[in-house]
Amino acid sequence: MATIKILLRNKPNSDNQYPIVLRITKDRRPKLISLGMNCNIKDWDETNQQFKKSCSNYIQRNRVLLKMKAKALKIIDEFNLNGDDFTLTQFEMKFRGRDLSKVTVLEFWDDKVEVLIKAGRVGNARAYKETKTSFFKFQKNSKIMFKEITPEVLDKYETHLRATGSQDGGIAFRMRELRALFNDAIKKGAAAPETYPFKTYKISRLKGKGIKRALSLEEFNKIKNLDINEYPQLTDAKNYFLFSYYTRGMNFQDMMTLKWDNIDGDRILYTRSKTKGRFSVKILEPVKEILSHYKSQNRLTPYVFPILLRTELTPLQIEYRKKKTISKYNKQLKEMASIKSIDKSISSYTARHSFATHLKFKGTSTDIISQSLGHKDISITTAYLKEFGDDAMDDAMEKLLEEPKLKYA
């Protein structure tokens, strides 16, 4: 809810008069907008937010103030009528009659982050903010407009990212964030459709070749058989990894917020945070053992895993806790890989990719794997499945020789 008030600034100007401002307050955050009028403090009626009779032309001036206030309230009503959650900057632009096409990329980006934070989508907000920081380390002009982000600029930004150590996957992520921002700007009138640079600059060519996220079955079993009696500090990391693998690749966000109420008999029922898809996952024996381990801890929180250690956390606090814990988790996964002589980069995503790849090795159709992962597009699943190694291809070739024998035996 937003409120409007007309008042004097705290400090007078050089003529010892006080500027009159409109203060809008939304979500406990105020913004002052100058109305281009001044007043002696003795001539101001603070209670009624208007000039006193002692001020010359007070009637005309008060009419102007009433029009200003009515205009502000009308703008708020329009936002509410359209169901738009507006920012203070967006309100100011409308109030001043500023053309949205003249909004800078940085201004629009900051507003986007603010809206996401207020909506509780702090993970998305953080991603947008990190990409903004990255982009403006490359692009020093803070006044750049959307029409100035051309395919040539994107090519140079890609070169900058590569020079600072980014690979195809990381570059594609930054470009997708920028593309989403551009699409939103077009939708809201801050950018013209004809200036859209991603018709020419294709993110799809950034395939991330050479990145193999999945473990082989042999490598997975090495992690599975890690003796936590010898490495007790790795207990949680091993449990998180196996739990994700045996629950159809449940991601870290959903594991973190999983509650005991989600356990229903021999199934886990939950809604995936990323896609809002509903999942019903059978509890396999390894998962049952992990659940028993954490149930025995008798923690007071409703969460299965010891990640969110108290209830009633704000979205920002949850995001901070997630970032801190997943960083530690990924470091410990790398430690496990080192202990087991696994020469691959391993992270929280590896369990999900390994689950999908191992199903494919066992002959499961890509359609079923896609459904298991909760993908809406089978092409996303295909990207999960790493290339089959030489051994698998050799086995397939051998079957060409075996088939006639079986058929005509």
LOVEXSE-852218 format. One record per residue (C-alpha): x, y, z. Coordinates in steps of 0.001 Angstrom, whole numbers, plus 500000, padded with zeros to 6 digits. Example, Ala and Ser with C-alpha at 12.3 -4.5 7.8 and 13.67 -1.06 7.14 Angstrom:
BEGIN
{u = 512300 v = 495500 w = 507800}
{u = 513670 v = 498940 w = 507140}
This chain:
BEGIN
{u = 500000 v = 500000 w = 500000}
{u = 501278 v = 503462 w = 499098}
{u = 500530 v = 506760 w = 500893}
{u = 500918 v = 510352 w = 499717}
{u = 501736 v = 513473 w = 501714}
{u = 502748 v = 517020 w = 500790}
{u = 505252 v = 518646 w = 503138}
{u = 508251 v = 520938 w = 503443}
{u = 511830 v = 519754 w = 503241}
{u = 513810 v = 519923 w = 506453}
{u = 516372 v = 522435 w = 505190}
{u = 515698 v = 525864 w = 503658}
{u = 517219 v = 527045 w = 500387}
{u = 519495 v = 530088 w = 499924}
{u = 516429 v = 532402 w = 500127}
{u = 515523 v = 530898 w = 503489}
{u = 512449 v = 529296 w = 501990}
{u = 511561 v = 525634 w = 502268}
{u = 511031 v = 523549 w = 499109}
{u = 507640 v = 521817 w = 498939}
{u = 507827 v = 518122 w = 498126}
{u = 505454 v = 515236 w = 497576}
{u = 506389 v = 512247 w = 499708}
{u = 505240 v = 508832 w = 498580}
{u = 505754 v = 505951 w = 501002}
{u = 505514 v = 502354 w = 499815}
{u = 506560 v = 499219 w = 501676}
{u = 507911 v = 501515 w = 504408}
{u = 510263 v = 503197 w = 501940}
{u = 509795 v = 506934 w = 501254}
{u = 510671 v = 508988 w = 498199}
{u = 510601 v = 512784 w = 497977}
{u = 509651 v = 514474 w = 494707}
{u = 510147 v = 518212 w = 494350}
{u = 507024 v = 520111 w = 493269}
{u = 508951 v = 523218 w = 492173}
{u = 507401 v = 525458 w = 494827}
{u = 508784 v = 527077 w = 497987}
{u = 507231 v = 528446 w = 501157}
{u = 508198 v = 530368 w = 504274}
{u = 507765 v = 528131 w = 507275}
{u = 505346 v = 530630 w = 508894}
{u = 503062 v = 530388 w = 505851}
{u = 502746 v = 526566 w = 505838}
{u = 499829 v = 524613 w = 507330}
{u = 501407 v = 521245 w = 508131}
{u = 498169 v = 519629 w = 509326}
{u = 496234 v = 520358 w = 506127}
{u = 499289 v = 520152 w = 503856}
{u = 498675 v = 523543 w = 502250}
{u = 499542 v = 527244 w = 502271}
{u = 498091 v = 529443 w = 504991}
{u = 496087 v = 532554 w = 504227}
{u = 499129 v = 534600 w = 505180}
{u = 500804 v = 533502 w = 501938}
{u = 500165 v = 535625 w = 498860}
{u = 498070 v = 533879 w = 496181}
{u = 497391 v = 531057 w = 498661}
{u = 494130 v = 530048 w = 496941}
{u = 495741 v = 529475 w = 493535}
{u = 498770 v = 527780 w = 495077}
{u = 496614 v = 525403 w = 497117}
{u = 494683 v = 524483 w = 493973}
{u = 497983 v = 523507 w = 492349}
{u = 498866 v = 521359 w = 495355}
{u = 495473 v = 519642 w = 495231}
{u = 495973 v = 518863 w = 491528}
{u = 499434 v = 517464 w = 492279}
{u = 498077 v = 515227 w = 495014}
{u = 495150 v = 514087 w = 492860}
{u = 497550 v = 513245 w = 490036}
{u = 499694 v = 511166 w = 492393}
{u = 496689 v = 509241 w = 493721}
{u = 495424 v = 508618 w = 490180}
{u = 498780 v = 507113 w = 489172}
{u = 498689 v = 504781 w = 492179}
{u = 495108 v = 503768 w = 491322}
{u = 496146 v = 502988 w = 487734}
{u = 498978 v = 500762 w = 488913}
{u = 496625 v = 498949 w = 491294}
{u = 493896 v = 498605 w = 488659}
{u = 496350 v = 496921 w = 486281}
{u = 497625 v = 494687 w = 489058}
{u = 501156 v = 496092 w = 488655}
{u = 503536 v = 496131 w = 491610}
{u = 505345 v = 499387 w = 490927}
{u = 508581 v = 500797 w = 492273}
{u = 509090 v = 504312 w = 493608}
{u = 511208 v = 505135 w = 490576}
{u = 508430 v = 503986 w = 488221}
{u = 505971 v = 506169 w = 490127}
{u = 508266 v = 509191 w = 489846}
{u = 508692 v = 508682 w = 486113}
{u = 504925 v = 508616 w = 485599}
{u = 504382 v = 511558 w = 487920}
{u = 506926 v = 513668 w = 486070}
{u = 505555 v = 512516 w = 482707}
{u = 508919 v = 511100 w = 481757}
{u = 509071 v = 508995 w = 478582}
{u = 509862 v = 505399 w = 479530}
{u = 511969 v = 505074 w = 476395}
{u = 514388 v = 507543 w = 477977}
{u = 514997 v = 505345 w = 481008}
{u = 518573 v = 504102 w = 481159}
{u = 519438 v = 500405 w = 481283}
{u = 520883 v = 500870 w = 484772}
{u = 517712 v = 502536 w = 486079}
{u = 515506 v = 499812 w = 484615}
{u = 517825 v = 497092 w = 485946}
{u = 517768 v = 498541 w = 489476}
{u = 513983 v = 498675 w = 489386}
{u = 513832 v = 495062 w = 488211}
{u = 515968 v = 493922 w = 491141}
{u = 513847 v = 495930 w = 493581}
{u = 510589 v = 494407 w = 492304}
{u = 511983 v = 490864 w = 492546}
{u = 513154 v = 491413 w = 496121}
{u = 509755 v = 492751 w = 497155}
{u = 508103 v = 489732 w = 495533}
{u = 510282 v = 487442 w = 497633}
{u = 512156 v = 486170 w = 494570}
{u = 515520 v = 486963 w = 496089}
{u = 517359 v = 484221 w = 494184}
{u = 516311 v = 485765 w = 490863}
{u = 517082 v = 489218 w = 492225}
{u = 520599 v = 488123 w = 493142}
{u = 521167 v = 486659 w = 489672}
{u = 520012 v = 489885 w = 487998}
{u = 522164 v = 491963 w = 490345}
{u = 525284 v = 489864 w = 489704}
{u = 524775 v = 490120 w = 485939}
{u = 524263 v = 493883 w = 486250}
{u = 527559 v = 494179 w = 488146}
{u = 529290 v = 492045 w = 485513}
{u = 527854 v = 494034 w = 482606}
{u = 528805 v = 497429 w = 484006}
{u = 532331 v = 496284 w = 484758}
{u = 532531 v = 495849 w = 480990}
{u = 530312 v = 498777 w = 479997}
{u = 531596 v = 501854 w = 481845}
{u = 528794 v = 504101 w = 480578}
{u = 526151 v = 504102 w = 483317}
{u = 523831 v = 506158 w = 481060}
{u = 523655 v = 503573 w = 478270}
{u = 520196 v = 503126 w = 476729}
{u = 518635 v = 499862 w = 475558}
{u = 518891 v = 500925 w = 471912}
{u = 522671 v = 501157 w = 472372}
{u = 522983 v = 497463 w = 473331}
{u = 523654 v = 496157 w = 469847}
{u = 524822 v = 492700 w = 468691}
{u = 528309 v = 494224 w = 468423}
{u = 528152 v = 495289 w = 472069}
{u = 527087 v = 491769 w = 473050}
{u = 529996 v = 490309 w = 471077}
{u = 532393 v = 492590 w = 472953}
{u = 530763 v = 491696 w = 476273}
{u = 531239 v = 488005 w = 475450}
{u = 534917 v = 488676 w = 474702}
{u = 535212 v = 490498 w = 478032}
{u = 533659 v = 487554 w = 479877}
{u = 536027 v = 485091 w = 478230}
{u = 539000 v = 487298 w = 479097}
{u = 537942 v = 487208 w = 482743}
{u = 537743 v = 483407 w = 482805}
{u = 534109 v = 482651 w = 481945}
{u = 533266 v = 479547 w = 479919}
{u = 530369 v = 478995 w = 477514}
{u = 527949 v = 477985 w = 480273}
{u = 528638 v = 481064 w = 482404}
{u = 528501 v = 483368 w = 479390}
{u = 525164 v = 481872 w = 478296}
{u = 523770 v = 482473 w = 481790}
{u = 524759 v = 486173 w = 481747}
{u = 523327 v = 486608 w = 478255}
{u = 520026 v = 484949 w = 479203}
{u = 519651 v = 487339 w = 482135}
{u = 520347 v = 490291 w = 479851}
{u = 517914 v = 488948 w = 477249}
{u = 515181 v = 488550 w = 479866}
{u = 515795 v = 492136 w = 481009}
{u = 515549 v = 493373 w = 477418}
{u = 512291 v = 491457 w = 476872}
{u = 510832 v = 492999 w = 480022}
{u = 511926 v = 496454 w = 478870}
{u = 510146 v = 495956 w = 475529}
{u = 507019 v = 494774 w = 477327}
{u = 506990 v = 497895 w = 479526}
{u = 507854 v = 500348 w = 476768}
{u = 511400 v = 501110 w = 477887}
{u = 512894 v = 499547 w = 474744}
{u = 511749 v = 499362 w = 471129}
{u = 511202 v = 495887 w = 469592}
{u = 513182 v = 496852 w = 466488}
{u = 516312 v = 497410 w = 468620}
{u = 516214 v = 493860 w = 470032}
{u = 519805 v = 492564 w = 469606}
{u = 519139 v = 488886 w = 470330}
{u = 517661 v = 488286 w = 466879}
{u = 521224 v = 488501 w = 465611}
{u = 523210 v = 487458 w = 468673}
{u = 522300 v = 483805 w = 469284}
{u = 522768 v = 482475 w = 472819}
{u = 521986 v = 478952 w = 471595}
{u = 525450 v = 478650 w = 470027}
{u = 526968 v = 478686 w = 473525}
{u = 526605 v = 474968 w = 474049}
{u = 529052 v = 474584 w = 476895}
{u = 530865 v = 471810 w = 475039}
{u = 533290 v = 469710 w = 477003}
{u = 531424 v = 470167 w = 480289}
{u = 530543 v = 466725 w = 481635}
{u = 528555 v = 467134 w = 484806}
{u = 527423 v = 463549 w = 485296}
{u = 529429 v = 460903 w = 487115}
{u = 529832 v = 457429 w = 485672}
{u = 528185 v = 454621 w = 487629}
{u = 531588 v = 453611 w = 488916}
{u = 532354 v = 457145 w = 490098}
{u = 528929 v = 457477 w = 491689}
{u = 529453 v = 454257 w = 493627}
{u = 532741 v = 455609 w = 494934}
{u = 530850 v = 458541 w = 496477}
{u = 528119 v = 456210 w = 497707}
{u = 530649 v = 453959 w = 499426}
{u = 532590 v = 456775 w = 501105}
{u = 533136 v = 455766 w = 504739}
{u = 531742 v = 458602 w = 506849}
{u = 533199 v = 457016 w = 509971}
{u = 536564 v = 457922 w = 508504}
{u = 535348 v = 461321 w = 507244}
{u = 532547 v = 462392 w = 509667}
{u = 532797 v = 466025 w = 508547}
{u = 531418 v = 464942 w = 505162}
{u = 528273 v = 463249 w = 506514}
{u = 525806 v = 465943 w = 505473}
{u = 527399 v = 466484 w = 502065}
{u = 527243 v = 462768 w = 501264}
{u = 523644 v = 462543 w = 502489}
{u = 522553 v = 465575 w = 500468}
{u = 524156 v = 464146 w = 497328}
{u = 522605 v = 460688 w = 497674}
{u = 519226 v = 462105 w = 498680}
{u = 519153 v = 464286 w = 495565}
{u = 520168 v = 461376 w = 493335}
{u = 517584 v = 458945 w = 494732}
{u = 514738 v = 461498 w = 494700}
{u = 514820 v = 462049 w = 490940}
{u = 517424 v = 464814 w = 491118}
{u = 515745 v = 467029 w = 493722}
{u = 517583 v = 470353 w = 493643}
{u = 519196 v = 472012 w = 496647}
{u = 516538 v = 474709 w = 497059}
{u = 513787 v = 472101 w = 497401}
{u = 515878 v = 469921 w = 499726}
{u = 516576 v = 472948 w = 501905}
{u = 512876 v = 473776 w = 502326}
{u = 511640 v = 470165 w = 502483}
{u = 509531 v = 469598 w = 505605}
{u = 508575 v = 466484 w = 507518}
{u = 505000 v = 467238 w = 506470}
{u = 506087 v = 466451 w = 502888}
{u = 506683 v = 462827 w = 503903}
{u = 503518 v = 460805 w = 503328}
{u = 503981 v = 457099 w = 503959}
{u = 506423 v = 455750 w = 501407}
{u = 506340 v = 458912 w = 499256}
{u = 507686 v = 462459 w = 499279}
{u = 505118 v = 464991 w = 498091}
{u = 506390 v = 468480 w = 497255}
{u = 506122 v = 471368 w = 494807}
{u = 509291 v = 472267 w = 492955}
{u = 510236 v = 475879 w = 493669}
{u = 511599 v = 476576 w = 490174}
{u = 508749 v = 475292 w = 487999}
{u = 505921 v = 474940 w = 490570}
{u = 505435 v = 471389 w = 489294}
{u = 504079 v = 468876 w = 491822}
{u = 506135 v = 465780 w = 492552}
{u = 505313 v = 462452 w = 494178}
{u = 508564 v = 460545 w = 494703}
{u = 508822 v = 457000 w = 495994}
{u = 511079 v = 456667 w = 499039}
{u = 513817 v = 454189 w = 498127}
{u = 515860 v = 452429 w = 500815}
{u = 518844 v = 454858 w = 500696}
{u = 516427 v = 457776 w = 501136}
{u = 514679 v = 456000 w = 503996}
{u = 518014 v = 455609 w = 505795}
{u = 518861 v = 459286 w = 505306}
{u = 515451 v = 460379 w = 506605}
{u = 515889 v = 458163 w = 509675}
{u = 519295 v = 459726 w = 510345}
{u = 517879 v = 463273 w = 510419}
{u = 514669 v = 462286 w = 512200}
{u = 516773 v = 460992 w = 515094}
{u = 518269 v = 464474 w = 515596}
{u = 514965 v = 465694 w = 517072}
{u = 515432 v = 469266 w = 515890}
{u = 512671 v = 471765 w = 516720}
{u = 512312 v = 473080 w = 513150}
{u = 509862 v = 471489 w = 510657}
{u = 512616 v = 471045 w = 508062}
{u = 514110 v = 467651 w = 507194}
{u = 517685 v = 468868 w = 506777}
{u = 519734 v = 471025 w = 509192}
{u = 520035 v = 473945 w = 506784}
{u = 517281 v = 476348 w = 507854}
{u = 517858 v = 476287 w = 511582}
{u = 514820 v = 478326 w = 512610}
{u = 511381 v = 479220 w = 511328}
{u = 510008 v = 482615 w = 510287}
{u = 513064 v = 483554 w = 508249}
{u = 512668 v = 486333 w = 505686}
{u = 513246 v = 485517 w = 501990}
{u = 516562 v = 487378 w = 502148}
{u = 517668 v = 485403 w = 505207}
{u = 516719 v = 482139 w = 503491}
{u = 518659 v = 483124 w = 500376}
{u = 521714 v = 484051 w = 502467}
{u = 521555 v = 480736 w = 504293}
{u = 521215 v = 478869 w = 501002}
{u = 524207 v = 480631 w = 499479}
{u = 526383 v = 479978 w = 502519}
{u = 525393 v = 476310 w = 502877}
{u = 525590 v = 475388 w = 499195}
{u = 529064 v = 476916 w = 499015}
{u = 530216 v = 474679 w = 501868}
{u = 528408 v = 471691 w = 500319}
{u = 530126 v = 472146 w = 496948}
{u = 533543 v = 472419 w = 498601}
{u = 532912 v = 469191 w = 500488}
{u = 531787 v = 467431 w = 497294}
{u = 535084 v = 468398 w = 495697}
{u = 536853 v = 467050 w = 498783}
{u = 535023 v = 463729 w = 498382}
{u = 535947 v = 463606 w = 494699}
{u = 539578 v = 464172 w = 495618}
{u = 539495 v = 461454 w = 498284}
{u = 538033 v = 458985 w = 495795}
{u = 540363 v = 460063 w = 492957}
{u = 537481 v = 461286 w = 490785}
{u = 538998 v = 463628 w = 488228}
{u = 535853 v = 465656 w = 487525}
{u = 534398 v = 468924 w = 488711}
{u = 531557 v = 467949 w = 491027}
{u = 528824 v = 470176 w = 492474}
{u = 525271 v = 470011 w = 493806}
{u = 524011 v = 469756 w = 490202}
{u = 526050 v = 466616 w = 489587}
{u = 523589 v = 464370 w = 491436}
{u = 520709 v = 465542 w = 489215}
{u = 522700 v = 465132 w = 486009}
{u = 524027 v = 461743 w = 487114}
{u = 520505 v = 460511 w = 487896}
{u = 519333 v = 461450 w = 484387}
{u = 522381 v = 460003 w = 482652}
{u = 522299 v = 456717 w = 484549}
{u = 518641 v = 456205 w = 483661}
{u = 519575 v = 456717 w = 480028}
{u = 522385 v = 454172 w = 480310}
{u = 519867 v = 451667 w = 481655}
{u = 517670 v = 452112 w = 478590}
{u = 515034 v = 454491 w = 479983}
{u = 513453 v = 456654 w = 477300}
{u = 514258 v = 460358 w = 477263}
{u = 510523 v = 461097 w = 477603}
{u = 510367 v = 459256 w = 480934}
{u = 513575 v = 460889 w = 482158}
{u = 512168 v = 464299 w = 481195}
{u = 509007 v = 463611 w = 483177}
{u = 511051 v = 462367 w = 486149}
{u = 513087 v = 465577 w = 486212}
{u = 510014 v = 467768 w = 485786}
{u = 511150 v = 469335 w = 482520}
{u = 508485 v = 470963 w = 480357}
{u = 510682 v = 470739 w = 477265}
{u = 512428 v = 467501 w = 476314}
{u = 515287 v = 469495 w = 474754}
{u = 516282 v = 470564 w = 478268}
{u = 516528 v = 466910 w = 479254}
{u = 518641 v = 466144 w = 476222}
{u = 521133 v = 468776 w = 477386}
{u = 521387 v = 466957 w = 480728}
{u = 522413 v = 463701 w = 479145}
{u = 526144 v = 463570 w = 478551}
{u = 527675 v = 461810 w = 475571}
{u = 528013 v = 458080 w = 475968}
{u = 531578 v = 456917 w = 476471}
{u = 533517 v = 454524 w = 474231}
{u = 532573 v = 451468 w = 476309}
{u = 528869 v = 452156 w = 475887}
{u = 529275 v = 452692 w = 472153}
{u = 531330 v = 449488 w = 471839}
{u = 528562 v = 447543 w = 473593}
{u = 526010 v = 449020 w = 471212}
{u = 528088 v = 447975 w = 468207}
{u = 528429 v = 444449 w = 469569}
{u = 524639 v = 444211 w = 469703}
{u = 524558 v = 444664 w = 465931}
{u = 526385 v = 441341 w = 465674}
{u = 524359 v = 439653 w = 468393}
{u = 520932 v = 440525 w = 466987}
{u = 520987 v = 438170 w = 463947}
{u = 522092 v = 435271 w = 466119}
{u = 519207 v = 435848 w = 468460}
{u = 516736 v = 436323 w = 465648}
{u = 517624 v = 433185 w = 463632}
{u = 518725 v = 430868 w = 466420}
